[in-house]
Amino acid sequence: MKAIYTPRHRGAILLKKLKRWPSVRQYWVGRVVMIWSGEWDAWWKQDACGYTTDSRLAGRFMFEEAERISHHAGNEKQIEYVPI
């Protein structure tokens, strides 16, 4: 049975959803986001260098960059993009 993940953060979108429905991507282009890892229950830090549970220390990424650096992640990572 496949695990189904829903975004933990309001207004967020799961990488899994973007992979399944690429047309949704157009609504995110040009937005600033933070990257949440459900696997680690933490935010990606700037330059994708580690994780933090403190949202003030989380990296801020243009959506296009966030997608580029995290698109390789599998569904088990539970990656979500959270708009700022």
C-alpha positions, -999 to 999 in steps of 0.1 A, spaced: 0 0 0 14 34 -10 18 61 17 -2 92 11 13 125 23 -5 157 27 13 190 32 21 198 68 23 235 62 -6 258 50 -3 268 14 25 243 7 28 219 -22 44 185 -22 72 177 -46 53 144 -52 23 164 -65 45 185 -88 60 153 -103 25 139 -109 9 171 -122 36 193 -138 10 218 -149 7 230 -113 43 242 -115 33 274 -133 16 288 -102 48 285 -82 73 300 -107 88 333 -93 78 326 -57 102 325 -27 98 293 -7 113 273 21 119 236 17 105 212 43 118 176 47 91 154 62 117 127 65 139 148 89 110 169 102 131 200 95 138 228 71 166 228 45 192 253 53 206 279 29 226 264 0 211 231 9 237 226 36 220 206 63 187 209 82 172 230 110 141 229 130 141 267 134 123 283 106 142 315 111 174 297 100 157 280 71 170 288 36 149 310 13 149 298 -23 133 309 -55 109 281 -64 129 273 -95 161 267 -75 143 248 -48 128 225 -74 162 221 -92 180 211 -60 154 188 -46 137 172 -76 158 140 -72 142 132 -39 119 103 -37 84 104 -22 96 90 11 114 123 17 81 141 19 95 173 4 72 203 4 77 238 -8 63 264 16 57 299 3 71 328 22 
